[in-house]
Amino acid sequence: MSRRLLPRLLTASLVLALGTGTVAASGPAAAAPADSTERARAAEPYCYDEPSQPTADISDLKASFNSSNWMRTLQAMYKRRWPSGEALAIAQAKDKYWDQFVNKRSFEGFAESMMVAIHEETHMWDLDPSRTRWDVHIAAWINGGQQALTVPLHGGFPRKEILPLIKDSLSSSMDDIYLRDRTQGEYRLQGVLAEQNAGLTGLPAVTVLQEYIRGVGASNARDIAATNLRYLLLYLRVAKDKHPDYWARIKAEPKLRDLVLTQFLRTAYWLEKSAPYTGKLGSRDADKITAANYAPENIAVLEEFTGRKVRVDAQKHCTT
């Protein structure tokens, strides 16, 4: 899958999924503490983690792969290596758009196409009208055992307003798509969170299959994750500095605070897991963007918004 095709697919999935729908029940990541005991427990140090076995043998699946058994193969390989991927594939098995994203010509091409395929199917799950009402509340498939549902958004402001805070060209290709584009730049918090969550499933999808990836179809997976976290942190800074009423409204939403914290820690977790495959799954710019994400002003706004202190040492996927 070429880099030039990828942006069109991402835009298409957002358009396909727009609509209004019913309010879903809260998921395990979204529950707010109900009493003092739960509040105390919630303040304990927390580390994001999820099961993966990236060295599990899937040679038999590669040997038997063909264009007819691709969905069965997809579910089986992730069952062994990344159970969250299997769970998402099962949940989305009947989605008619899979064929647009999956390369069935070879197992190596198939593995490489999983960055786009899993990214897009995350969009399809998250933005299903039964779960998401655009600019009102969002859903997020985080992993096989954790989904955030009916997370309030209260609209927001165009994400293009974060552009003045980007002082380098490290994310310029994505900035052109998501911030400078006439349509995409107008998307509000919904767009920021939707892209971040999809990028955070696309990254592990190829991290656990890295030895089979030969081409460039997944070569910006780490950059996408780092850049989408950049956008979220900068969006919070602009909200606080330029839109104080909106900042107050979203800061008062426990589900949204929990989701932001989870996504910050989850990004750190998968960037660390994928770091040995820089070059294959991302450029060196991903690490430079990540370093910028940990600038004091970004960590300060994150901690103020979530009410939690995060670690900035080797355990970046943890709170203190």
BALOBA-1460 file (C-alpha; in Angstrom, 3 decimals):
// residues 320
<rec num="1" residu="m" x="0.000" y="0.000" z="0.000"/>
<rec num="2" residu="s" x="1.578" y="3.294" z="-1.021"/>
<rec num="3" residu="r" x="1.872" y="6.275" z="1.281"/>
<rec num="4" residu="r" x="-0.054" y="8.369" z="-1.214"/>
<rec num="5" residu="l" x="-2.994" y="5.945" z="-1.142"/>
<rec num="6" residu="l" x="-3.103" y="5.791" z="2.642"/>
<rec num="7" residu="p" x="-4.452" y="9.340" z="3.261"/>
<rec num="8" residu="r" x="-7.317" y="8.757" z="0.828"/>
<rec num="9" residu="l" x="-8.284" y="5.576" z="2.648"/>
<rec num="10" residu="l" x="-8.218" y="7.289" z="6.023"/>
<rec num="11" residu="t" x="-10.425" y="10.097" z="4.769"/>
<rec num="12" residu="a" x="-12.797" y="7.650" z="3.114"/>
<rec num="13" residu="s" x="-13.295" y="5.630" z="6.285"/>
<rec num="14" residu="l" x="-14.162" y="8.731" z="8.266"/>
<rec num="15" residu="v" x="-16.711" y="9.770" z="5.683"/>
<rec num="16" residu="l" x="-18.220" y="6.290" z="5.474"/>
<rec num="17" residu="a" x="-18.668" y="6.098" z="9.226"/>
<rec num="18" residu="l" x="-20.245" y="9.479" z="9.910"/>
<rec num="19" residu="g" x="-23.735" y="9.592" z="11.269"/>
<rec num="20" residu="t" x="-25.854" y="9.722" z="14.389"/>
<rec num="21" residu="g" x="-26.752" y="6.754" z="16.512"/>
<rec num="22" residu="t" x="-27.823" y="5.401" z="19.836"/>
<rec num="23" residu="v" x="-25.885" y="5.806" z="23.046"/>
<rec num="24" residu="a" x="-23.972" y="2.669" z="23.993"/>
<rec num="25" residu="a" x="-23.244" y="1.417" z="27.490"/>
<rec num="26" residu="s" x="-19.989" y="2.464" z="29.127"/>
<rec num="27" residu="g" x="-16.994" y="0.211" z="28.755"/>
<rec num="28" residu="p" x="-14.486" y="-0.808" z="31.427"/>
<rec num="29" residu="a" x="-12.080" y="2.031" z="30.662"/>
<rec num="30" residu="a" x="-14.690" y="4.713" z="31.100"/>
<rec num="31" residu="a" x="-16.109" y="4.131" z="34.566"/>
<rec num="32" residu="a" x="-15.637" y="7.037" z="36.977"/>
<rec num="33" residu="p" x="-14.873" y="6.361" z="40.671"/>
<rec num="34" residu="a" x="-18.114" y="6.096" z="42.633"/>
<rec num="35" residu="d" x="-16.791" y="6.468" z="46.188"/>
<rec num="36" residu="s" x="-13.672" y="7.366" z="48.149"/>
<rec num="37" residu="t" x="-12.329" y="3.794" z="48.048"/>
<rec num="38" residu="e" x="-12.563" y="3.669" z="44.256"/>
<rec num="39" residu="r" x="-11.017" y="7.123" z="43.959"/>
<rec num="40" residu="a" x="-8.075" y="6.019" z="46.080"/>
<rec num="41" residu="r" x="-7.650" y="2.887" z="43.958"/>
<rec num="42" residu="a" x="-7.810" y="4.949" z="40.758"/>
<rec num="43" residu="a" x="-4.932" y="7.102" z="42.015"/>
<rec num="44" residu="e" x="-2.588" y="4.138" z="42.416"/>
<rec num="45" residu="p" x="0.218" y="3.807" z="39.843"/>
<rec num="46" residu="y" x="-1.023" y="2.274" z="36.613"/>
<rec num="47" residu="c" x="0.857" y="0.845" z="33.640"/>
<rec num="48" residu="y" x="-0.730" y="0.179" z="30.269"/>
<rec num="49" residu="d" x="-0.191" y="-3.374" z="29.040"/>
<rec num="50" residu="e" x="-1.823" y="-5.891" z="26.725"/>
<rec num="51" residu="p" x="-0.996" y="-9.468" z="25.731"/>
<rec num="52" residu="s" x="1.226" y="-10.151" z="22.730"/>
<rec num="53" residu="q" x="3.518" y="-12.986" z="21.688"/>
<rec num="54" residu="p" x="5.395" y="-11.643" z="18.643"/>
<rec num="55" residu="t" x="7.573" y="-14.758" z="18.321"/>
<rec num="56" residu="a" x="4.739" y="-17.306" z="18.310"/>
<rec num="57" residu="d" x="5.091" y="-19.688" z="15.379"/>
<rec num="58" residu="i" x="2.784" y="-18.881" z="12.459"/>
<rec num="59" residu="s" x="4.794" y="-20.636" z="9.742"/>
<rec num="60" residu="d" x="1.929" y="-23.047" z="9.122"/>
<rec num="61" residu="l" x="-0.426" y="-20.132" z="8.526"/>
<rec num="62" residu="k" x="1.989" y="-18.602" z="6.048"/>
<rec num="63" residu="a" x="2.326" y="-21.934" z="4.228"/>
<rec num="64" residu="s" x="-1.427" y="-22.410" z="3.887"/>
<rec num="65" residu="f" x="-2.312" y="-18.773" z="3.120"/>
<rec num="66" residu="n" x="-4.321" y="-18.025" z="-0.009"/>
<rec num="67" residu="s" x="-6.743" y="-15.402" z="-1.249"/>
<rec num="68" residu="s" x="-9.735" y="-17.394" z="-0.018"/>
<rec num="69" residu="n" x="-8.716" y="-18.076" z="3.588"/>
<rec num="70" residu="w" x="-7.333" y="-14.631" z="4.437"/>
<rec num="71" residu="m" x="-9.871" y="-13.834" z="7.174"/>
<rec num="72" residu="r" x="-9.361" y="-17.186" z="8.850"/>
<rec num="73" residu="t" x="-5.606" y="-16.643" z="8.612"/>
<rec num="74" residu="l" x="-5.895" y="-13.113" z="9.985"/>
<rec num="75" residu="q" x="-7.798" y="-14.257" z="13.041"/>
<rec num="76" residu="a" x="-5.516" y="-17.252" z="13.631"/>
<rec num="77" residu="m" x="-2.237" y="-15.320" z="13.390"/>
<rec num="78" residu="y" x="-3.456" y="-12.635" z="15.779"/>
<rec num="79" residu="k" x="-4.871" y="-15.229" z="18.176"/>
<rec num="80" residu="r" x="-1.302" y="-16.464" z="18.572"/>
<rec num="81" residu="r" x="0.547" y="-13.139" z="18.464"/>
<rec num="82" residu="w" x="-1.825" y="-10.314" z="19.434"/>
<rec num="83" residu="p" x="-5.230" y="-11.389" z="20.810"/>
<rec num="84" residu="s" x="-6.629" y="-7.858" z="20.559"/>
<rec num="85" residu="g" x="-6.213" y="-8.073" z="16.790"/>
<rec num="86" residu="e" x="-8.140" y="-11.321" z="16.709"/>
<rec num="87" residu="a" x="-10.926" y="-9.795" z="18.798"/>
<rec num="88" residu="l" x="-11.210" y="-6.782" z="16.475"/>
<rec num="89" residu="a" x="-11.197" y="-9.011" z="13.390"/>
<rec num="90" residu="i" x="-14.013" y="-11.101" z="14.868"/>
<rec num="91" residu="a" x="-15.998" y="-8.003" z="15.792"/>
<rec num="92" residu="q" x="-15.583" y="-6.590" z="12.273"/>
<rec num="93" residu="a" x="-15.649" y="-9.846" z="10.303"/>
<rec num="94" residu="k" x="-18.793" y="-8.907" z="8.402"/>
<rec num="95" residu="d" x="-17.626" y="-5.442" z="7.399"/>
<rec num="96" residu="k" x="-17.800" y="-5.162" z="3.617"/>
<rec num="97" residu="y" x="-14.839" y="-2.791" z="3.369"/>
<rec num="98" residu="w" x="-12.128" y="-5.247" z="4.447"/>
<rec num="99" residu="d" x="-11.380" y="-6.088" z="0.800"/>
<rec num="100" residu="q" x="-10.321" y="-2.499" z="0.127"/>
<rec num="101" residu="f" x="-7.534" y="-2.726" z="2.676"/>
<rec num="102" residu="v" x="-6.185" y="-6.303" z="2.541"/>
<rec num="103" residu="n" x="-3.461" y="-7.493" z="0.155"/>
<rec num="104" residu="k" x="-4.198" y="-11.138" z="-0.680"/>
<rec num="105" residu="r" x="-1.473" y="-11.736" z="-3.266"/>
<rec num="106" residu="s" x="1.177" y="-13.021" z="-0.841"/>
<rec num="107" residu="f" x="1.569" y="-13.589" z="2.873"/>
<rec num="108" residu="e" x="4.231" y="-10.887" z="3.086"/>
<rec num="109" residu="g" x="1.963" y="-8.403" z="1.330"/>
<rec num="110" residu="f" x="-0.873" y="-9.513" z="3.578"/>
<rec num="111" residu="a" x="1.162" y="-8.886" z="6.736"/>
<rec num="112" residu="e" x="2.269" y="-5.472" z="5.486"/>
<rec num="113" residu="s" x="-1.291" y="-4.458" z="4.633"/>
<rec num="114" residu="m" x="-2.406" y="-5.037" z="8.212"/>
<rec num="115" residu="m" x="-1.310" y="-1.537" z="9.245"/>
<rec num="116" residu="v" x="-3.898" y="-0.010" z="6.940"/>
<rec num="117" residu="a" x="-6.481" y="-2.779" z="7.351"/>
<rec num="118" residu="i" x="-6.513" y="-2.769" z="11.146"/>
<rec num="119" residu="h" x="-6.292" y="1.033" z="11.217"/>
<rec num="120" residu="e" x="-9.321" y="1.309" z="8.954"/>
<rec num="121" residu="e" x="-11.358" y="-1.374" z="10.692"/>
<rec num="122" residu="t" x="-10.741" y="0.454" z="13.965"/>
<rec num="123" residu="h" x="-12.302" y="3.502" z="12.335"/>
<rec num="124" residu="m" x="-15.218" y="1.365" z="11.214"/>
<rec num="125" residu="w" x="-15.778" y="0.038" z="14.739"/>
<rec num="126" residu="d" x="-15.220" y="3.351" z="16.519"/>
<rec num="127" residu="l" x="-17.313" y="5.466" z="14.167"/>
<rec num="128" residu="d" x="-20.203" y="3.074" z="13.725"/>
<rec num="129" residu="p" x="-23.377" y="5.165" z="14.172"/>
<rec num="130" residu="s" x="-24.515" y="2.830" z="16.947"/>
<rec num="131" residu="r" x="-21.506" y="3.962" z="19.018"/>
<rec num="132" residu="t" x="-20.533" y="7.444" z="17.868"/>
<rec num="133" residu="r" x="-22.482" y="10.623" z="17.380"/>
<rec num="134" residu="w" x="-20.209" y="12.993" z="15.517"/>
<rec num="135" residu="d" x="-18.850" y="15.794" z="17.736"/>
<rec num="136" residu="v" x="-21.112" y="14.664" z="20.599"/>
<rec num="137" residu="h" x="-19.632" y="11.402" z="21.870"/>
<rec num="138" residu="i" x="-17.021" y="8.951" z="20.634"/>
<rec num="139" residu="a" x="-16.165" y="5.282" z="21.028"/>
<rec num="140" residu="a" x="-12.663" y="3.802" z="20.987"/>
<rec num="141" residu="w" x="-11.565" y="0.177" z="20.515"/>
<rec num="142" residu="i" x="-8.507" y="0.120" z="22.762"/>
<rec num="143" residu="n" x="-7.808" y="-3.613" z="22.987"/>
<rec num="144" residu="g" x="-9.649" y="-6.912" z="23.179"/>
<rec num="145" residu="g" x="-10.693" y="-6.374" z="26.777"/>
<rec num="146" residu="q" x="-11.061" y="-2.600" z="26.888"/>
<rec num="147" residu="q" x="-13.264" y="-0.289" z="24.877"/>
<rec num="148" residu="a" x="-14.268" y="3.252" z="25.737"/>
<rec num="149" residu="l" x="-17.878" y="4.080" z="24.897"/>
<rec num="150" residu="t" x="-19.996" y="7.243" z="24.848"/>
<rec num="151" residu="v" x="-17.054" y="9.490" z="25.712"/>
<rec num="152" residu="p" x="-18.388" y="13.094" z="25.654"/>
<rec num="153" residu="l" x="-16.747" y="15.566" z="23.265"/>
<rec num="154" residu="h" x="-18.768" y="18.799" z="23.466"/>
<rec num="155" residu="g" x="-17.777" y="19.720" z="19.923"/>
<rec num="156" residu="g" x="-14.534" y="21.644" z="20.140"/>
<rec num="157" residu="f" x="-12.608" y="23.875" z="17.740"/>
<rec num="158" residu="p" x="-10.937" y="23.136" z="14.377"/>
<rec num="159" residu="r" x="-7.792" y="21.094" z="14.822"/>
<rec num="160" residu="k" x="-5.949" y="23.341" z="12.372"/>
<rec num="161" residu="e" x="-5.618" y="25.794" z="15.268"/>
<rec num="162" residu="i" x="-2.731" y="23.731" z="16.629"/>
<rec num="163" residu="l" x="-0.533" y="24.487" z="13.590"/>
<rec num="164" residu="p" x="1.215" y="27.547" z="15.123"/>
<rec num="165" residu="l" x="2.547" y="25.284" z="17.903"/>
<rec num="166" residu="i" x="4.318" y="22.981" z="15.428"/>
<rec num="167" residu="k" x="7.749" y="24.531" z="14.961"/>
<rec num="168" residu="d" x="9.434" y="21.764" z="12.937"/>
<rec num="169" residu="s" x="8.786" y="19.761" z="9.765"/>
<rec num="170" residu="l" x="8.895" y="16.325" z="11.395"/>
<rec num="171" residu="s" x="5.191" y="15.686" z="10.842"/>
<rec num="172" residu="s" x="4.752" y="17.857" z="7.749"/>
<rec num="173" residu="s" x="3.257" y="15.156" z="5.514"/>
<rec num="174" residu="m" x="0.532" y="14.431" z="8.062"/>
<rec num="175" residu="d" x="0.128" y="18.123" z="8.893"/>
<rec num="176" residu="d" x="-0.698" y="18.760" z="5.240"/>
<rec num="177" residu="i" x="-3.429" y="16.117" z="5.331"/>
<rec num="178" residu="y" x="-5.035" y="16.586" z="8.717"/>
<rec num="179" residu="l" x="-4.358" y="20.220" z="9.607"/>
<rec num="180" residu="r" x="-3.876" y="22.188" z="6.385"/>
<rec num="181" residu="d" x="-6.461" y="20.458" z="4.234"/>
<rec num="182" residu="r" x="-9.578" y="22.616" z="3.818"/>
<rec num="183" residu="t" x="-11.932" y="19.867" z="5.053"/>
<rec num="184" residu="q" x="-9.753" y="17.861" z="7.422"/>
<rec num="185" residu="g" x="-8.409" y="20.958" z="9.140"/>
<rec num="186" residu="e" x="-11.924" y="21.821" z="10.282"/>
<rec num="187" residu="y" x="-12.395" y="18.529" z="12.148"/>
<rec num="188" residu="r" x="-12.580" y="19.028" z="15.887"/>
<rec num="189" residu="l" x="-11.718" y="16.818" z="18.869"/>
<rec num="190" residu="q" x="-13.618" y="13.937" z="17.260"/>
<rec num="191" residu="g" x="-11.141" y="13.865" z="14.389"/>
<rec num="192" residu="v" x="-8.101" y="14.106" z="16.658"/>
<rec num="193" residu="l" x="-9.185" y="11.184" z="18.832"/>
<rec num="194" residu="a" x="-10.429" y="9.026" z="15.958"/>
<rec num="195" residu="e" x="-7.139" y="9.223" z="14.071"/>
<rec num="196" residu="q" x="-5.119" y="8.626" z="17.188"/>
<rec num="197" residu="n" x="-7.008" y="5.491" z="18.121"/>
<rec num="198" residu="a" x="-6.802" y="4.032" z="14.637"/>
<rec num="199" residu="g" x="-3.060" y="4.683" z="14.514"/>
<rec num="200" residu="l" x="-2.686" y="2.951" z="17.853"/>
<rec num="201" residu="t" x="-4.165" y="-0.262" z="16.497"/>
<rec num="202" residu="g" x="-2.338" y="-0.088" z="13.182"/>
<rec num="203" residu="l" x="1.022" y="0.030" z="14.964"/>
<rec num="204" residu="p" x="0.767" y="-3.203" z="17.003"/>
<rec num="205" residu="a" x="-0.889" y="-4.900" z="14.029"/>
<rec num="206" residu="v" x="2.422" y="-4.764" z="12.139"/>
<rec num="207" residu="t" x="4.783" y="-4.751" z="15.125"/>
<rec num="208" residu="v" x="3.863" y="-8.368" z="15.894"/>
<rec num="209" residu="l" x="4.336" y="-9.354" z="12.223"/>
<rec num="210" residu="q" x="7.473" y="-7.346" z="11.513"/>
<rec num="211" residu="e" x="9.619" y="-10.223" z="10.228"/>
<rec num="212" residu="y" x="7.245" y="-10.722" z="7.278"/>
<rec num="213" residu="i" x="7.186" y="-7.073" z="6.175"/>
<rec num="214" residu="r" x="9.309" y="-6.423" z="3.095"/>
<rec num="215" residu="g" x="7.927" y="-3.237" z="1.536"/>
<rec num="216" residu="v" x="7.040" y="0.311" z="2.554"/>
<rec num="217" residu="g" x="3.321" y="-0.107" z="3.277"/>
<rec num="218" residu="a" x="3.897" y="-0.029" z="7.028"/>
<rec num="219" residu="s" x="6.977" y="2.188" z="7.023"/>
<rec num="220" residu="n" x="5.298" y="5.117" z="8.785"/>
<rec num="221" residu="a" x="3.415" y="3.182" z="11.488"/>
<rec num="222" residu="r" x="5.499" y="4.621" z="14.341"/>
<rec num="223" residu="d" x="5.387" y="8.130" z="12.861"/>
<rec num="224" residu="i" x="1.580" y="7.993" z="12.722"/>
<rec num="225" residu="a" x="1.332" y="7.027" z="16.395"/>
<rec num="226" residu="a" x="3.794" y="9.692" z="17.539"/>
<rec num="227" residu="t" x="2.220" y="12.407" z="15.391"/>
<rec num="228" residu="n" x="-1.327" y="11.692" z="16.516"/>
<rec num="229" residu="l" x="-0.212" y="11.968" z="20.129"/>
<rec num="230" residu="r" x="1.430" y="15.288" z="19.212"/>
<rec num="231" residu="y" x="-1.901" y="16.496" z="17.841"/>
<rec num="232" residu="l" x="-3.786" y="15.508" z="20.985"/>
<rec num="233" residu="l" x="-1.342" y="17.183" z="23.350"/>
<rec num="234" residu="l" x="-1.271" y="20.363" z="21.286"/>
<rec num="235" residu="y" x="-5.051" y="20.341" z="21.050"/>
<rec num="236" residu="l" x="-5.239" y="20.299" z="24.853"/>
<rec num="237" residu="r" x="-2.789" y="23.200" z="25.046"/>
<rec num="238" residu="v" x="-4.795" y="25.296" z="22.606"/>
<rec num="239" residu="a" x="-8.007" y="24.413" z="24.426"/>
<rec num="240" residu="k" x="-6.567" y="25.634" z="27.708"/>
<rec num="241" residu="d" x="-4.958" y="28.790" z="26.313"/>
<rec num="242" residu="k" x="-7.459" y="29.880" z="23.647"/>
<rec num="243" residu="h" x="-10.770" y="28.237" z="24.569"/>
<rec num="244" residu="p" x="-11.041" y="28.286" z="28.372"/>
<rec num="245" residu="d" x="-14.779" y="27.561" z="28.440"/>
<rec num="246" residu="y" x="-14.296" y="24.473" z="26.283"/>
<rec num="247" residu="w" x="-11.281" y="23.432" z="28.355"/>
<rec num="248" residu="a" x="-13.400" y="23.577" z="31.493"/>
<rec num="249" residu="r" x="-16.158" y="21.489" z="29.908"/>
<rec num="250" residu="i" x="-13.931" y="18.662" z="28.686"/>
<rec num="251" residu="k" x="-11.798" y="18.699" z="31.835"/>
<rec num="252" residu="a" x="-14.985" y="17.979" z="33.781"/>
<rec num="253" residu="e" x="-15.582" y="14.731" z="31.838"/>
<rec num="254" residu="p" x="-14.091" y="11.691" z="33.647"/>
<rec num="255" residu="k" x="-14.504" y="9.404" z="30.631"/>
<rec num="256" residu="l" x="-12.587" y="11.778" z="28.412"/>
<rec num="257" residu="r" x="-9.824" y="12.287" z="30.967"/>
<rec num="258" residu="d" x="-9.485" y="8.507" z="31.322"/>
<rec num="259" residu="l" x="-9.347" y="8.015" z="27.558"/>
<rec num="260" residu="v" x="-6.667" y="10.677" z="27.100"/>
<rec num="261" residu="l" x="-4.527" y="9.126" z="29.829"/>
<rec num="262" residu="t" x="-4.951" y="5.623" z="28.427"/>
<rec num="263" residu="q" x="-4.025" y="6.746" z="24.927"/>
<rec num="264" residu="f" x="-0.933" y="8.581" z="26.151"/>
<rec num="265" residu="l" x="0.322" y="5.511" z="28.025"/>
<rec num="266" residu="r" x="-0.691" y="3.184" z="25.202"/>
<rec num="267" residu="t" x="1.283" y="5.222" z="22.691"/>
<rec num="268" residu="a" x="4.367" y="4.974" z="24.877"/>
<rec num="269" residu="y" x="3.848" y="1.226" z="25.273"/>
<rec num="270" residu="w" x="3.665" y="0.435" z="21.550"/>
<rec num="271" residu="l" x="6.336" y="2.902" z="20.501"/>
<rec num="272" residu="e" x="8.683" y="1.113" z="22.874"/>
<rec num="273" residu="k" x="7.649" y="-2.334" z="21.592"/>
<rec num="274" residu="s" x="8.170" y="-1.239" z="17.990"/>
<rec num="275" residu="a" x="11.402" y="0.723" z="18.546"/>
<rec num="276" residu="p" x="13.698" y="-2.148" z="17.433"/>
<rec num="277" residu="y" x="12.042" y="-2.040" z="14.010"/>
<rec num="278" residu="t" x="12.654" y="1.622" z="13.224"/>
<rec num="279" residu="g" x="13.368" y="1.825" z="9.514"/>
<rec num="280" residu="k" x="10.885" y="-0.917" z="8.746"/>
<rec num="281" residu="l" x="7.957" y="0.425" z="10.784"/>
<rec num="282" residu="g" x="8.887" y="4.092" z="11.064"/>
<rec num="283" residu="s" x="11.484" y="6.752" z="10.491"/>
<rec num="284" residu="r" x="13.856" y="8.320" z="12.986"/>
<rec num="285" residu="d" x="11.482" y="11.276" z="12.982"/>
<rec num="286" residu="a" x="9.084" y="9.230" z="15.112"/>
<rec num="287" residu="d" x="11.576" y="9.317" z="17.981"/>
<rec num="288" residu="k" x="12.165" y="13.038" z="17.474"/>
<rec num="289" residu="i" x="8.415" y="13.715" z="17.581"/>
<rec num="290" residu="t" x="8.162" y="11.573" z="20.699"/>
<rec num="291" residu="a" x="10.931" y="13.580" z="22.366"/>
<rec num="292" residu="a" x="8.997" y="16.763" z="21.551"/>
<rec num="293" residu="n" x="5.832" y="15.218" z="22.958"/>
<rec num="294" residu="y" x="7.606" y="14.929" z="26.321"/>
<rec num="295" residu="a" x="8.475" y="18.621" z="26.441"/>
<rec num="296" residu="p" x="7.579" y="20.076" z="29.859"/>
<rec num="297" residu="e" x="4.681" y="22.129" z="28.507"/>
<rec num="298" residu="n" x="3.078" y="19.030" z="26.961"/>
<rec num="299" residu="i" x="3.467" y="16.867" z="30.045"/>
<rec num="300" residu="a" x="2.132" y="19.716" z="32.175"/>
<rec num="301" residu="v" x="-1.090" y="20.053" z="30.191"/>
<rec num="302" residu="l" x="-1.565" y="16.289" z="30.103"/>
<rec num="303" residu="e" x="-1.164" y="15.999" z="33.859"/>
<rec num="304" residu="e" x="-3.413" y="18.961" z="34.508"/>
<rec num="305" residu="f" x="-6.109" y="17.553" z="32.250"/>
<rec num="306" residu="t" x="-5.996" y="13.962" z="33.512"/>
<rec num="307" residu="g" x="-5.157" y="14.698" z="37.139"/>
<rec num="308" residu="r" x="-2.416" y="12.057" z="36.985"/>
<rec num="309" residu="k" x="1.386" y="12.207" z="36.988"/>
<rec num="310" residu="v" x="3.075" y="10.209" z="34.242"/>
<rec num="311" residu="r" x="6.538" y="8.727" z="34.192"/>
<rec num="312" residu="v" x="9.082" y="10.191" z="31.807"/>
<rec num="313" residu="d" x="11.836" y="7.637" z="32.462"/>
<rec num="314" residu="a" x="12.183" y="4.186" z="30.891"/>
<rec num="315" residu="q" x="8.652" y="3.308" z="32.103"/>
<rec num="316" residu="k" x="6.795" y="5.861" z="30.010"/>
<rec num="317" residu="h" x="3.729" y="3.629" z="29.789"/>
<rec num="318" residu="c" x="3.091" y="4.128" z="33.527"/>
<rec num="319" residu="t" x="1.743" y="6.713" z="35.928"/>
<rec num="320" residu="t" x="3.445" y="7.486" z="39.206"/>
